[in-house]
Amino acid sequence: MARTPNSTSRAKTTKSRSAASANSTTKGAGAKPKAARAKRAGVWRTAANSDKHELYELAVQEVVAECDFIDKAWKSKRGRLATTLREDFCGTAKACTEWARRRPTNHAIGVDLDRSVILWGEHRHRAHLPASISSRITVLEANVLEVETPKVETIVAMNFSYFIFKERAMLVRYFRRVFESLADDGLFICDAYGGSESHSEVEEERSLDGFTYVWDQNVYNPISGDVVNHIHFRFPDGSEMKRAFTYRWRLWSLPEIQDALREAGFAQTTVYWEGTDSKSNGGNGIFKPSTRGEACAGWIAYLVAEKRKPRAKAAKK
Ligand SMILES: C[S@@+](CC[C@H](N)C(=O)[O-])C[C@H]1O[C@@H](n2cnc3c(N)ncnc32)[C@H](O)[C@@H]1O
């Protein structure tokens, strides 16, 4: 899946991992030693020669796994695959690209407020696609609270982007807009993070291919639930891209999110909880529907909200 700004996500390293270290399994474990790779390429990454969006995608996003999860959710909830996707808070719209790539019947709409990141994704990804794929991707510079799009089967909000809505009324307003933009049998899929370490002000490093990703939980306010998280990138030459990204969020809990989804009209929400790897005792990257989580130090979960419950199948005669 997309790994979030805080690598908290997707692949838990250990169930006691902090938000930041969590997804190191997915990318970190497979990554070649950074020095070896950088040396072979003949160029060392430095703060001066690096692009923050490229590093973000490398460190945080897992769009193939994200689209696999969408397919899995559709198969299990609706017995078929979806064709239309809206990626809210899309940034570079990398998930839109993967969605359009994977099946010729697929169409994707990305929505983001920030023109500069949309343009970066256009130049980096969409400009190099054959027209048969790029023609099925539309990226809109718009606010997810106001955007009007044709009804789609799936809307995703990944990497906790909707945590930007700190007031409950705003969160419900966003979820209502999502509800209204979905087809009748549509699914809204988002992620969330938590665990005891998400309530700590800690900095965690993850070594990647030629750079170090740093998730800096800089502020946690237990009264408001507000957090300020930074992403820094550090390089073998000692240089640093400090505060490449900053997120001022509210750390919403799973029950709060589910309540807000219900209030917005969703008929049913399912939490997908990550399984445990028997050897490492960490997360195994497999998310399954669950009503019982674990009180671990750091976790990532996915929520699938159904606009309507599936119609009961006609009783067989
Ligand atoms: C954490 S990034 C998410 C990038 C990517 N979707 C991912 O999964 O990693 C959050 C993005 O949300 C965008 N954003 C923030 N508020 C928004 C809003 N109200 N409407 C649309 N986009 C918004 C920002 O411009 C930023 O690109």
The ligand as a Gaussian input file, in Angstrom:
#p B3LYP/6-31G(d) Opt

LIG

0 1
 C        0.503000      13.336000       2.688000
 S        0.356000      13.943000       1.030000
 C       -0.355000      12.504000       0.311000
 C        0.313000      12.098000      -0.958000
 C       -0.086000      10.748000      -1.491000
 N       -1.502000      10.670000      -1.767000
 C        0.295000       9.617000      -0.584000
 O       -0.537000       8.718000      -0.364000
 O        1.409000       9.525000      -0.106000
 C       -1.004000      15.030000       1.265000
 C       -1.453000      15.798000       0.031000
 O       -2.739000      16.355000       0.322000
 C       -2.859000      17.597000      -0.342000
 N       -3.976000      18.315000       0.313000
 C       -4.023000      18.811000       1.563000
 N       -5.242000      19.327000       1.811000
 C       -5.996000      19.128000       0.705000
 C       -7.339000      19.414000       0.355000
 N       -8.172000      20.008000       1.224000
 N       -7.773000      19.074000      -0.867000
 C       -6.944000      18.468000      -1.745000
 N       -5.658000      18.157000      -1.467000
 C       -5.185000      18.475000      -0.261000
 C       -1.484000      18.216000      -0.225000
 O       -1.270000      19.186000      -1.235000
 C       -0.586000      16.985000      -0.362000
 O       -0.155000      16.813000      -1.697000

